[in-house]
């Protein structure tokens, strides 16, 4: 499955549009990570715990996006957009959306 932020895929033509697909992931960060992230924020540096959690959420959202596109009979998703949100005080949400297509 080709997944791209562009509206087309070089070397291919879009033969059919299957519709909009969305993948979402909401991940909670536990209290221990929150404490260590707070310390990191105070003394400076990167928060590896949050970066890892964000990567997990992004991977999950994109995997779900691909699954939904495949269910529609698509072999690619174009125009993909990733959105990030904080839900509550310790929840991370990643939403991936795009157009499922059949490349010919």
Short mmCIF file of the C-alpha atoms (twelve columns), coordinates in Angstrom:
data_MODEL
# 
_entry.id   MODEL 
# 
loop_
_atom_site.group_PDB 
_atom_site.id 
_atom_site.type_symbol 
_atom_site.label_atom_id 
_atom_site.label_alt_id 
_atom_site.label_comp_id 
_atom_site.label_asym_id 
_atom_site.label_seq_id 
_atom_site.Cartn_x 
_atom_site.Cartn_y 
_atom_site.Cartn_z 
_atom_site.pdbx_PDB_model_num 
ATOM 1   C CA . UNK A 1   0.000   0.000  0.000   1 
ATOM 2   C CA . UNK A 2   1.416   3.362  -1.044  1 
ATOM 3   C CA . UNK A 3   0.655   6.126  1.461   1 
ATOM 4   C CA . UNK A 4   1.663   9.665  0.521   1 
ATOM 5   C CA . UNK A 5   0.961   13.265 1.449   1 
ATOM 6   C CA . UNK A 6   0.968   14.233 -2.235  1 
ATOM 7   C CA . UNK A 7   -2.144  14.292 -4.424  1 
ATOM 8   C CA . UNK A 8   -0.651  11.887 -6.962  1 
ATOM 9   C CA . UNK A 9   1.972   9.151  -7.202  1 
ATOM 10  C CA . UNK A 10  4.664   9.660  -9.816  1 
ATOM 11  C CA . UNK A 11  4.562   6.982  -12.491 1 
ATOM 12  C CA . UNK A 12  0.956   5.993  -11.715 1 
ATOM 13  C CA . UNK A 13  -2.467  7.249  -12.679 1 
ATOM 14  C CA . UNK A 14  -5.418  7.200  -10.329 1 
ATOM 15  C CA . UNK A 15  -7.896  4.756  -11.872 1 
ATOM 16  C CA . UNK A 16  -10.597 4.991  -9.182  1 
ATOM 17  C CA . UNK A 17  -11.404 7.000  -6.067  1 
ATOM 18  C CA . UNK A 18  -12.713 4.924  -3.159  1 
ATOM 19  C CA . UNK A 19  -13.414 7.742  -0.709  1 
ATOM 20  C CA . UNK A 20  -11.991 9.346  2.402   1 
ATOM 21  C CA . UNK A 21  -10.385 7.103  5.003   1 
ATOM 22  C CA . UNK A 22  -9.364  7.972  8.553   1 
ATOM 23  C CA . UNK A 23  -7.211  6.274  11.146  1 
ATOM 24  C CA . UNK A 24  -7.137  7.459  14.739  1 
ATOM 25  C CA . UNK A 25  -5.188  6.563  17.841  1 
ATOM 26  C CA . UNK A 26  -5.547  7.879  21.366  1 
ATOM 27  C CA . UNK A 27  -2.771  6.844  23.697  1 
ATOM 28  C CA . UNK A 28  -2.512  7.491  27.406  1 
ATOM 29  C CA . UNK A 29  0.798   8.319  29.016  1 
ATOM 30  C CA . UNK A 30  1.262   6.823  32.457  1 
ATOM 31  C CA . UNK A 31  2.089   8.725  35.630  1 
ATOM 32  C CA . UNK A 32  5.739   7.603  35.789  1 
ATOM 33  C CA . UNK A 33  6.358   8.923  32.268  1 
ATOM 34  C CA . UNK A 34  4.592   12.177 33.187  1 
ATOM 35  C CA . UNK A 35  6.907   12.677 36.175  1 
ATOM 36  C CA . UNK A 36  10.076  12.001 34.171  1 
ATOM 37  C CA . UNK A 37  8.828   14.180 31.306  1 
ATOM 38  C CA . UNK A 38  8.194   17.014 33.778  1 
ATOM 39  C CA . UNK A 39  11.748  16.708 35.087  1 
ATOM 40  C CA . UNK A 40  13.092  16.703 31.530  1 
ATOM 41  C CA . UNK A 41  11.013  19.781 30.718  1 
ATOM 42  C CA . UNK A 42  12.408  21.601 33.774  1 
ATOM 43  C CA . UNK A 43  16.075  20.795 33.156  1 
ATOM 44  C CA . UNK A 44  15.801  20.905 29.377  1 
ATOM 45  C CA . UNK A 45  16.285  18.278 26.743  1 
ATOM 46  C CA . UNK A 46  13.988  15.959 24.871  1 
ATOM 47  C CA . UNK A 47  11.354  13.770 26.433  1 
ATOM 48  C CA . UNK A 48  12.073  10.329 25.029  1 
ATOM 49  C CA . UNK A 49  9.046   8.813  26.787  1 
ATOM 50  C CA . UNK A 50  6.627   11.165 25.057  1 
ATOM 51  C CA . UNK A 51  8.418   10.897 21.723  1 
ATOM 52  C CA . UNK A 52  8.073   7.123  21.882  1 
ATOM 53  C CA . UNK A 53  4.378   7.362  22.774  1 
ATOM 54  C CA . UNK A 54  3.789   9.824  19.935  1 
ATOM 55  C CA . UNK A 55  5.547   7.503  17.467  1 
ATOM 56  C CA . UNK A 56  3.362   4.590  18.643  1 
ATOM 57  C CA . UNK A 57  0.201   6.663  18.156  1 
ATOM 58  C CA . UNK A 58  1.286   7.813  14.678  1 
ATOM 59  C CA . UNK A 59  2.135   4.244  13.608  1 
ATOM 60  C CA . UNK A 60  -1.224  2.996  14.892  1 
ATOM 61  C CA . UNK A 61  -3.179  5.744  13.104  1 
ATOM 62  C CA . UNK A 62  -1.380  5.106  9.802   1 
ATOM 63  C CA . UNK A 63  -1.819  1.330  10.094  1 
ATOM 64  C CA . UNK A 64  -5.559  1.833  10.716  1 
ATOM 65  C CA . UNK A 65  -5.721  4.205  7.717   1 
ATOM 66  C CA . UNK A 66  -4.147  1.533  5.489   1 
ATOM 67  C CA . UNK A 67  -6.515  -1.163 6.784   1 
ATOM 68  C CA . UNK A 68  -9.570  0.963  6.050   1 
ATOM 69  C CA . UNK A 69  -8.280  1.777  2.565   1 
ATOM 70  C CA . UNK A 70  -7.690  -1.929 1.851   1 
ATOM 71  C CA . UNK A 71  -11.246 -2.727 3.027   1 
ATOM 72  C CA . UNK A 72  -12.493 -0.333 0.325   1 
ATOM 73  C CA . UNK A 73  -10.409 -2.090 -2.327  1 
ATOM 74  C CA . UNK A 74  -7.759  0.622  -2.595  1 
ATOM 75  C CA . UNK A 75  -4.060  0.061  -3.160  1 
ATOM 76  C CA . UNK A 76  -2.948  3.573  -2.155  1 
ATOM 77  C CA . UNK A 77  -3.908  6.570  -0.035  1 
ATOM 78  C CA . UNK A 78  -3.114  10.051 -1.338  1 
ATOM 79  C CA . UNK A 79  -3.309  13.475 0.252   1 
ATOM 80  C CA . UNK A 80  -2.582  12.119 3.729   1 
ATOM 81  C CA . UNK A 81  -2.761  14.633 6.573   1 
ATOM 82  C CA . UNK A 82  -1.608  13.945 10.134  1 
ATOM 83  C CA . UNK A 83  -3.151  15.876 12.998  1 
ATOM 84  C CA . UNK A 84  -1.980  15.823 16.612  1 
ATOM 85  C CA . UNK A 85  -4.045  16.758 19.651  1 
ATOM 86  C CA . UNK A 86  -3.721  16.577 23.415  1 
ATOM 87  C CA . UNK A 87  -6.855  15.180 25.023  1 
ATOM 88  C CA . UNK A 88  -7.267  15.863 28.724  1 
ATOM 89  C CA . UNK A 89  -4.012  16.151 30.601  1 
ATOM 90  C CA . UNK A 90  -2.177  13.016 29.553  1 
ATOM 91  C CA . UNK A 91  -3.775  11.615 26.400  1 
ATOM 92  C CA . UNK A 92  -2.253  11.957 22.947  1 
ATOM 93  C CA . UNK A 93  -4.413  11.699 19.842  1 
ATOM 94  C CA . UNK A 94  -3.145  11.276 16.313  1 
ATOM 95  C CA . UNK A 95  -5.520  11.343 13.379  1 
ATOM 96  C CA . UNK A 96  -4.474  10.385 9.846   1 
ATOM 97  C CA . UNK A 97  -6.826  11.078 6.932   1 
ATOM 98  C CA . UNK A 98  -6.561  10.800 3.185   1 
ATOM 99  C CA . UNK A 99  -8.243  9.628  -0.003  1 
ATOM 100 C CA . UNK A 100 -8.243  5.911  -0.770  1 
ATOM 101 C CA . UNK A 101 -7.539  5.275  -4.451  1 
ATOM 102 C CA . UNK A 102 -6.769  2.535  -6.933  1 
ATOM 103 C CA . UNK A 103 -3.620  3.196  -8.895  1 
ATOM 104 C CA . UNK A 104 -3.492  1.936  -12.449 1 
# 
